Amino acid sequence: MPALPGGGQARGDRYELTGIVDVISSVVVAANLNNPIVQLIQHLIAPVHNDYDLIVDYKAMRRPSSTEPLWQHQEWQVQTYAWLCQQVPQARPVGAGLLIYINELSPSGEDLKALKCEYNNNATDVLPTNGSQDYYALHNWQPGPGVALPQFTVAFRLARAIRVIDVSAPQVHNAVTQIDHVVGDIEDSALNEHNSGNIPNHWNACGSAQDCDACDFRHFCPSPASQRVPNPAPRQPPVAPG
Protein backbone atom coordinates (compact mmCIF):
# COMPACT_ATOMS: atom_id res chain seq x y z
CA MET A 1 0.00 0.00 0.00
CA PRO A 2 1.43 3.42 -0.91
CA ALA A 3 1.85 6.10 1.72
CA LEU A 4 -1.28 8.25 2.02
CA PRO A 5 -1.06 11.89 0.87
CA GLY A 6 -2.34 13.11 4.24
CA GLY A 7 -0.06 10.84 6.27
CA GLY A 8 -2.97 8.77 7.65
CA GLN A 9 -3.30 5.02 8.13
CA ALA A 10 -4.70 3.03 5.20
CA ARG A 11 -7.21 0.23 5.68
CA GLY A 12 -4.62 -2.43 4.86
CA ASP A 13 -0.98 -2.96 3.98
CA ARG A 14 -1.69 -4.26 0.45
CA TYR A 15 -4.17 -3.64 -2.32
CA GLU A 16 -5.36 -5.89 -5.12
CA LEU A 17 -6.19 -5.16 -8.75
CA THR A 18 -8.60 -7.41 -10.60
CA GLY A 19 -9.06 -7.63 -14.34
CA ILE A 20 -8.98 -9.94 -17.33
CA VAL A 21 -6.32 -9.91 -20.02
CA ASP A 22 -8.16 -10.92 -23.19
CA VAL A 23 -5.22 -12.54 -25.02
CA ILE A 24 -1.55 -13.27 -24.32
CA SER A 25 0.13 -14.35 -27.57
CA SER A 26 3.71 -15.47 -28.15
CA VAL A 27 5.52 -14.15 -31.21
CA VAL A 28 8.80 -15.26 -32.76
CA VAL A 29 9.72 -12.19 -34.78
CA ALA A 30 12.14 -13.86 -37.18
CA ALA A 31 9.44 -16.33 -38.24
CA ASN A 32 6.74 -13.69 -38.71
CA LEU A 33 8.40 -10.75 -40.45
CA ASN A 34 5.58 -10.56 -43.01
CA ASN A 35 2.86 -10.42 -40.38
CA PRO A 36 1.30 -6.91 -40.57
CA ILE A 37 0.83 -6.67 -36.80
CA VAL A 38 4.45 -7.68 -36.18
CA GLN A 39 5.54 -5.09 -38.75
CA LEU A 40 3.44 -2.43 -37.02
CA ILE A 41 4.93 -3.23 -33.62
CA GLN A 42 8.49 -3.30 -34.97
CA HIS A 43 7.94 0.02 -36.74
CA LEU A 44 6.48 1.83 -33.74
CA ILE A 45 8.40 0.31 -30.84
CA ALA A 46 11.03 -2.17 -32.11
CA PRO A 47 11.12 -4.49 -29.05
CA VAL A 48 14.60 -5.57 -28.06
CA HIS A 49 13.69 -9.29 -27.87
CA ASN A 50 13.73 -11.70 -30.81
CA ASP A 51 10.71 -13.48 -29.43
CA TYR A 52 8.27 -12.16 -26.87
CA ASP A 53 4.73 -12.19 -25.56
CA LEU A 54 2.06 -9.77 -26.71
CA ILE A 55 -0.70 -8.60 -24.39
CA VAL A 56 -3.92 -7.92 -26.30
CA ASP A 57 -6.92 -6.17 -24.76
CA TYR A 58 -10.15 -5.70 -26.72
CA LYS A 59 -12.27 -2.59 -26.16
CA ALA A 60 -15.91 -2.54 -27.30
CA MET A 61 -15.68 1.15 -28.14
CA ARG A 62 -14.19 3.63 -30.60
CA ARG A 63 -10.61 4.86 -30.31
CA PRO A 64 -10.77 7.59 -27.65
CA SER A 65 -9.52 11.10 -28.19
CA SER A 66 -5.84 11.49 -27.34
CA THR A 67 -6.85 14.42 -25.08
CA GLU A 68 -9.19 12.32 -22.88
CA PRO A 69 -7.96 10.91 -19.54
CA LEU A 70 -9.24 7.52 -20.78
CA TRP A 71 -6.51 7.52 -23.44
CA GLN A 72 -3.81 7.55 -20.75
CA HIS A 73 -5.70 5.25 -18.38
CA GLN A 74 -6.00 2.48 -20.97
CA GLU A 75 -2.28 2.72 -21.67
CA TRP A 76 -1.52 2.35 -17.95
CA GLN A 77 -3.88 -0.62 -17.77
CA VAL A 78 -1.99 -2.60 -20.41
CA GLN A 79 1.39 -1.58 -18.98
CA THR A 80 0.24 -2.83 -15.57
CA TYR A 81 -0.70 -6.16 -17.14
CA ALA A 82 2.84 -6.28 -18.53
CA TRP A 83 4.26 -5.63 -15.06
CA LEU A 84 2.16 -8.45 -13.60
CA CYS A 85 3.33 -10.88 -16.31
CA GLN A 86 6.92 -9.99 -15.59
CA GLN A 87 6.52 -10.99 -11.94
CA VAL A 88 5.94 -14.64 -12.92
CA PRO A 89 9.15 -16.70 -12.52
CA GLN A 90 10.77 -17.66 -15.85
CA ALA A 91 8.15 -15.69 -17.78
CA ARG A 92 8.83 -14.73 -21.38
CA PRO A 93 9.51 -11.02 -21.89
CA VAL A 94 6.54 -8.87 -22.89
CA GLY A 95 7.44 -7.06 -26.10
CA ALA A 96 4.37 -4.87 -26.54
CA GLY A 97 0.74 -4.39 -25.70
CA LEU A 98 -2.12 -4.03 -28.15
CA LEU A 99 -5.44 -2.30 -27.64
CA ILE A 100 -8.06 -3.31 -30.21
CA TYR A 101 -10.94 -0.82 -30.56
CA ILE A 102 -13.70 -2.95 -32.08
CA ASN A 103 -16.00 -0.06 -33.08
CA GLU A 104 -13.34 1.29 -35.45
CA LEU A 105 -13.81 -1.72 -37.72
CA SER A 106 -17.37 -0.57 -38.46
CA PRO A 107 -17.85 2.96 -37.04
CA SER A 108 -21.34 4.30 -36.34
CA GLY A 109 -22.65 7.74 -37.19
CA GLU A 110 -21.95 8.94 -33.65
CA ASP A 111 -18.41 7.58 -33.89
CA LEU A 112 -17.86 9.51 -37.11
CA LYS A 113 -19.24 12.73 -35.65
CA ALA A 114 -16.70 12.41 -32.85
CA LEU A 115 -13.93 11.68 -35.36
CA LYS A 116 -14.74 14.79 -37.41
CA CYS A 117 -14.68 16.88 -34.24
CA GLU A 118 -11.32 15.38 -33.22
CA TYR A 119 -9.94 16.02 -36.70
CA ASN A 120 -10.88 19.70 -36.47
CA ASN A 121 -9.29 19.98 -33.02
CA ASN A 122 -6.18 17.86 -33.64
CA ALA A 123 -7.34 15.56 -30.84
CA THR A 124 -6.59 12.11 -32.25
CA ASP A 125 -3.42 10.38 -33.35
CA VAL A 126 -4.75 8.49 -36.41
CA LEU A 127 -6.25 10.63 -39.16
CA PRO A 128 -6.71 10.07 -42.91
CA THR A 129 -3.93 11.42 -45.10
CA ASN A 130 -4.83 14.70 -46.80
CA GLY A 131 -6.16 14.05 -50.29
CA SER A 132 -6.63 10.31 -49.71
CA GLN A 133 -9.80 8.31 -50.34
CA ASP A 134 -10.43 8.19 -46.58
CA TYR A 135 -9.89 11.95 -46.28
CA TYR A 136 -12.61 12.73 -48.81
CA ALA A 137 -14.92 10.04 -47.39
CA LEU A 138 -14.76 11.69 -43.98
CA HIS A 139 -14.89 15.35 -45.06
CA ASN A 140 -17.64 14.92 -47.66
CA TRP A 141 -19.92 13.13 -45.20
CA GLN A 142 -22.56 15.28 -43.51
CA PRO A 143 -24.60 13.56 -40.80
CA GLY A 144 -28.33 13.52 -41.23
CA PRO A 145 -31.38 11.24 -41.43
CA GLY A 146 -31.00 8.65 -44.16
CA VAL A 147 -27.47 9.73 -45.08
CA ALA A 148 -25.24 6.73 -45.83
CA LEU A 149 -22.10 6.34 -43.73
CA PRO A 150 -18.76 6.82 -45.51
CA GLN A 151 -16.81 3.72 -46.47
CA PHE A 152 -13.20 3.77 -45.29
CA THR A 153 -10.41 1.59 -46.61
CA VAL A 154 -9.45 -1.52 -44.66
CA ALA A 155 -5.99 -0.06 -44.00
CA PHE A 156 -7.43 3.07 -42.36
CA ARG A 157 -9.93 1.12 -40.27
CA LEU A 158 -7.19 -1.19 -39.02
CA ALA A 159 -4.94 1.76 -38.22
CA ARG A 160 -7.76 3.25 -36.14
CA ALA A 161 -8.60 -0.09 -34.51
CA ILE A 162 -5.08 -1.18 -33.44
CA ARG A 163 -3.11 0.78 -30.86
CA VAL A 164 0.38 -0.39 -29.92
CA ILE A 165 1.41 0.20 -26.30
CA ASP A 166 5.04 0.62 -25.25
CA VAL A 167 5.85 -1.71 -22.34
CA SER A 168 9.50 -0.79 -21.86
CA ALA A 169 10.72 -0.62 -18.27
CA PRO A 170 10.37 3.19 -17.79
CA GLN A 171 6.81 3.18 -19.16
CA VAL A 172 5.76 0.22 -17.01
CA HIS A 173 7.30 1.77 -13.89
CA ASN A 174 5.43 5.01 -14.54
CA ALA A 175 2.13 3.12 -14.97
CA VAL A 176 2.33 1.22 -11.69
CA THR A 177 3.44 4.42 -9.92
CA GLN A 178 0.39 6.26 -11.28
CA ILE A 179 -1.88 3.47 -10.01
CA ASP A 180 -0.23 3.73 -6.59
CA HIS A 181 -1.11 7.44 -6.58
CA VAL A 182 -4.77 6.67 -7.40
CA VAL A 183 -4.95 4.03 -4.65
CA GLY A 184 -3.38 6.47 -2.19
CA ASP A 185 -5.96 9.14 -3.07
CA ILE A 186 -8.82 6.64 -2.63
CA GLU A 187 -7.56 5.51 0.77
CA ASP A 188 -7.00 9.11 1.90
CA SER A 189 -10.55 10.08 0.85
CA ALA A 190 -12.04 7.00 2.56
CA LEU A 191 -10.15 7.79 5.77
CA ASN A 192 -11.30 11.43 5.79
CA GLU A 193 -14.88 10.38 5.08
CA HIS A 194 -14.78 7.90 7.96
CA ASN A 195 -13.35 10.45 10.39
CA SER A 196 -15.79 13.22 9.49
CA GLY A 197 -18.96 11.40 8.41
CA ASN A 198 -19.02 13.74 5.40
CA ILE A 199 -19.00 12.06 1.98
CA PRO A 200 -18.89 14.58 -0.94
CA ASN A 201 -16.48 17.03 0.66
CA HIS A 202 -13.77 14.36 0.83
CA TRP A 203 -14.09 12.77 -2.61
CA ASN A 204 -12.87 14.50 -5.74
CA ALA A 205 -15.60 14.79 -8.40
CA CYS A 206 -13.55 13.88 -11.46
CA GLY A 207 -15.66 11.51 -13.56
CA SER A 208 -16.65 12.26 -17.14
CA ALA A 209 -20.20 12.56 -18.45
CA GLN A 210 -20.03 8.90 -19.51
CA ASP A 211 -19.01 7.92 -15.98
CA CYS A 212 -21.98 9.83 -14.61
CA ASP A 213 -24.35 8.00 -16.97
CA ALA A 214 -23.22 4.67 -15.49
CA CYS A 215 -23.09 5.80 -11.84
CA ASP A 216 -25.77 4.69 -9.36
CA PHE A 217 -25.43 8.01 -7.48
CA ARG A 218 -26.13 10.24 -10.48
CA HIS A 219 -29.67 11.12 -9.33
CA PHE A 220 -28.50 12.84 -6.16
CA CYS A 221 -24.84 13.63 -6.88
CA PRO A 222 -23.96 17.21 -5.83
CA SER A 223 -21.42 17.60 -8.64
CA PRO A 224 -22.34 15.79 -11.89
CA ALA A 225 -20.03 16.34 -14.84
CA SER A 226 -22.64 18.34 -16.76
CA GLN A 227 -22.92 20.91 -13.94
CA ARG A 228 -19.42 20.81 -12.51
CA VAL A 229 -17.57 24.10 -12.06
CA PRO A 230 -13.97 24.64 -10.95
CA ASN A 231 -13.49 25.03 -7.18
CA PRO A 232 -17.16 24.73 -6.15
CA ALA A 233 -18.24 25.97 -2.73
CA PRO A 234 -18.43 23.17 -0.13
CA ARG A 235 -21.84 21.60 0.27
CA GLN A 236 -23.43 20.36 3.47
CA PRO A 237 -24.25 16.74 2.66
CA PRO A 238 -26.14 14.18 4.74
CA VAL A 239 -24.04 12.47 7.41
CA ALA A 240 -23.01 8.89 6.64
CA PRO A 241 -24.68 6.34 8.93
CA GLY A 242 -22.55 4.98 11.75
C-alpha positions as CSV (number, residue, x, y, z in Angstrom):
1,M,0.0,0.0,0.0
2,P,1.4,3.4,-0.9
3,A,1.8,6.1,1.7
4,L,-1.3,8.3,2.0
5,P,-1.1,11.9,0.9
6,G,-2.3,13.1,4.2
7,G,-0.1,10.8,6.3
8,G,-3.0,8.8,7.7
9,Q,-3.3,5.0,8.1
10,A,-4.7,3.0,5.2
11,R,-7.2,0.2,5.7
12,G,-4.6,-2.4,4.9
13,D,-1.0,-3.0,4.0
14,R,-1.7,-4.3,0.5
15,Y,-4.2,-3.6,-2.3
16,E,-5.4,-5.9,-5.1
17,L,-6.2,-5.2,-8.7
18,T,-8.6,-7.4,-10.6
19,G,-9.1,-7.6,-14.3
20,I,-9.0,-9.9,-17.3
21,V,-6.3,-9.9,-20.0
22,D,-8.2,-10.9,-23.2
23,V,-5.2,-12.5,-25.0
24,I,-1.5,-13.3,-24.3
25,S,0.1,-14.4,-27.6
26,S,3.7,-15.5,-28.1
27,V,5.5,-14.1,-31.2
28,V,8.8,-15.3,-32.8
29,V,9.7,-12.2,-34.8
30,A,12.1,-13.9,-37.2
31,A,9.4,-16.3,-38.2
32,N,6.7,-13.7,-38.7
33,L,8.4,-10.8,-40.5
34,N,5.6,-10.6,-43.0
35,N,2.9,-10.4,-40.4
36,P,1.3,-6.9,-40.6
37,I,0.8,-6.7,-36.8
38,V,4.4,-7.7,-36.2
39,Q,5.5,-5.1,-38.8
40,L,3.4,-2.4,-37.0
41,I,4.9,-3.2,-33.6
42,Q,8.5,-3.3,-35.0
43,H,7.9,0.0,-36.7
44,L,6.5,1.8,-33.7
45,I,8.4,0.3,-30.8
46,A,11.0,-2.2,-32.1
47,P,11.1,-4.5,-29.1
48,V,14.6,-5.6,-28.1
49,H,13.7,-9.3,-27.9
50,N,13.7,-11.7,-30.8
51,D,10.7,-13.5,-29.4
52,Y,8.3,-12.2,-26.9
53,D,4.7,-12.2,-25.6
54,L,2.1,-9.8,-26.7
55,I,-0.7,-8.6,-24.4
56,V,-3.9,-7.9,-26.3
57,D,-6.9,-6.2,-24.8
58,Y,-10.1,-5.7,-26.7
59,K,-12.3,-2.6,-26.2
60,A,-15.9,-2.5,-27.3
61,M,-15.7,1.1,-28.1
62,R,-14.2,3.6,-30.6
63,R,-10.6,4.9,-30.3
64,P,-10.8,7.6,-27.7
65,S,-9.5,11.1,-28.2
66,S,-5.8,11.5,-27.3
67,T,-6.8,14.4,-25.1
68,E,-9.2,12.3,-22.9
69,P,-8.0,10.9,-19.5
70,L,-9.2,7.5,-20.8
71,W,-6.5,7.5,-23.4
72,Q,-3.8,7.6,-20.8
73,H,-5.7,5.2,-18.4
74,Q,-6.0,2.5,-21.0
75,E,-2.3,2.7,-21.7
76,W,-1.5,2.4,-18.0
77,Q,-3.9,-0.6,-17.8
78,V,-2.0,-2.6,-20.4
79,Q,1.4,-1.6,-19.0
80,T,0.2,-2.8,-15.6
81,Y,-0.7,-6.2,-17.1
82,A,2.8,-6.3,-18.5
83,W,4.3,-5.6,-15.1
84,L,2.2,-8.4,-13.6
85,C,3.3,-10.9,-16.3
86,Q,6.9,-10.0,-15.6
87,Q,6.5,-11.0,-11.9
88,V,5.9,-14.6,-12.9
89,P,9.1,-16.7,-12.5
90,Q,10.8,-17.7,-15.9
91,A,8.2,-15.7,-17.8
92,R,8.8,-14.7,-21.4
93,P,9.5,-11.0,-21.9
94,V,6.5,-8.9,-22.9
95,G,7.4,-7.1,-26.1
96,A,4.4,-4.9,-26.5
97,G,0.7,-4.4,-25.7
98,L,-2.1,-4.0,-28.2
99,L,-5.4,-2.3,-27.6
100,I,-8.1,-3.3,-30.2
101,Y,-10.9,-0.8,-30.6
102,I,-13.7,-2.9,-32.1
103,N,-16.0,-0.1,-33.1
104,E,-13.3,1.3,-35.4
105,L,-13.8,-1.7,-37.7
106,S,-17.4,-0.6,-38.5
107,P,-17.9,3.0,-37.0
108,S,-21.3,4.3,-36.3
109,G,-22.6,7.7,-37.2
110,E,-21.9,8.9,-33.6
111,D,-18.4,7.6,-33.9
112,L,-17.9,9.5,-37.1
113,K,-19.2,12.7,-35.6
114,A,-16.7,12.4,-32.9
115,L,-13.9,11.7,-35.4
116,K,-14.7,14.8,-37.4
117,C,-14.7,16.9,-34.2
118,E,-11.3,15.4,-33.2
119,Y,-9.9,16.0,-36.7
120,N,-10.9,19.7,-36.5
121,N,-9.3,20.0,-33.0
122,N,-6.2,17.9,-33.6
123,A,-7.3,15.6,-30.8
124,T,-6.6,12.1,-32.3
125,D,-3.4,10.4,-33.4
126,V,-4.7,8.5,-36.4
127,L,-6.3,10.6,-39.2
128,P,-6.7,10.1,-42.9
129,T,-3.9,11.4,-45.1
130,N,-4.8,14.7,-46.8
131,G,-6.2,14.0,-50.3
132,S,-6.6,10.3,-49.7
133,Q,-9.8,8.3,-50.3
134,D,-10.4,8.2,-46.6
135,Y,-9.9,11.9,-46.3
136,Y,-12.6,12.7,-48.8
137,A,-14.9,10.0,-47.4
138,L,-14.8,11.7,-44.0
139,H,-14.9,15.3,-45.1
140,N,-17.6,14.9,-47.7
141,W,-19.9,13.1,-45.2
142,Q,-22.6,15.3,-43.5
143,P,-24.6,13.6,-40.8
144,G,-28.3,13.5,-41.2
145,P,-31.4,11.2,-41.4
146,G,-31.0,8.7,-44.2
147,V,-27.5,9.7,-45.1
148,A,-25.2,6.7,-45.8
149,L,-22.1,6.3,-43.7
150,P,-18.8,6.8,-45.5
151,Q,-16.8,3.7,-46.5
152,F,-13.2,3.8,-45.3
153,T,-10.4,1.6,-46.6
154,V,-9.4,-1.5,-44.7
155,A,-6.0,-0.1,-44.0
156,F,-7.4,3.1,-42.4
157,R,-9.9,1.1,-40.3
158,L,-7.2,-1.2,-39.0
159,A,-4.9,1.8,-38.2
160,R,-7.8,3.2,-36.1
161,A,-8.6,-0.1,-34.5
162,I,-5.1,-1.2,-33.4
163,R,-3.1,0.8,-30.9
164,V,0.4,-0.4,-29.9
165,I,1.4,0.2,-26.3
166,D,5.0,0.6,-25.2
167,V,5.9,-1.7,-22.3
168,S,9.5,-0.8,-21.9
169,A,10.7,-0.6,-18.3
170,P,10.4,3.2,-17.8
171,Q,6.8,3.2,-19.2
172,V,5.8,0.2,-17.0
173,H,7.3,1.8,-13.9
174,N,5.4,5.0,-14.5
175,A,2.1,3.1,-15.0
176,V,2.3,1.2,-11.7
177,T,3.4,4.4,-9.9
178,Q,0.4,6.3,-11.3
179,I,-1.9,3.5,-10.0
180,D,-0.2,3.7,-6.6
181,H,-1.1,7.4,-6.6
182,V,-4.8,6.7,-7.4
183,V,-5.0,4.0,-4.7
184,G,-3.4,6.5,-2.2
185,D,-6.0,9.1,-3.1
186,I,-8.8,6.6,-2.6
187,E,-7.6,5.5,0.8
188,D,-7.0,9.1,1.9
189,S,-10.6,10.1,0.9
190,A,-12.0,7.0,2.6
191,L,-10.1,7.8,5.8
192,N,-11.3,11.4,5.8
193,E,-14.9,10.4,5.1
194,H,-14.8,7.9,8.0
195,N,-13.3,10.4,10.4
196,S,-15.8,13.2,9.5
197,G,-19.0,11.4,8.4
198,N,-19.0,13.7,5.4
199,I,-19.0,12.1,2.0
200,P,-18.9,14.6,-0.9
201,N,-16.5,17.0,0.7
202,H,-13.8,14.4,0.8
203,W,-14.1,12.8,-2.6
204,N,-12.9,14.5,-5.7
205,A,-15.6,14.8,-8.4
206,C,-13.5,13.9,-11.5
207,G,-15.7,11.5,-13.6
208,S,-16.7,12.3,-17.1
209,A,-20.2,12.6,-18.4
210,Q,-20.0,8.9,-19.5
211,D,-19.0,7.9,-16.0
212,C,-22.0,9.8,-14.6
213,D,-24.3,8.0,-17.0
214,A,-23.2,4.7,-15.5
215,C,-23.1,5.8,-11.8
216,D,-25.8,4.7,-9.4
217,F,-25.4,8.0,-7.5
218,R,-26.1,10.2,-10.5
219,H,-29.7,11.1,-9.3
220,F,-28.5,12.8,-6.2
221,C,-24.8,13.6,-6.9
222,P,-24.0,17.2,-5.8
223,S,-21.4,17.6,-8.6
224,P,-22.3,15.8,-11.9
225,A,-20.0,16.3,-14.8
226,S,-22.6,18.3,-16.8
227,Q,-22.9,20.9,-13.9
228,R,-19.4,20.8,-12.5
229,V,-17.6,24.1,-12.1
230,P,-14.0,24.6,-10.9
231,N,-13.5,25.0,-7.2
232,P,-17.2,24.7,-6.2
233,A,-18.2,26.0,-2.7
234,P,-18.4,23.2,-0.1
235,R,-21.8,21.6,0.3
236,Q,-23.4,20.4,3.5
237,P,-24.3,16.7,2.7
238,P,-26.1,14.2,4.7
239,V,-24.0,12.5,7.4
240,A,-23.0,8.9,6.6
241,P,-24.7,6.3,8.9
242,G,-22.5,5.0,11.7
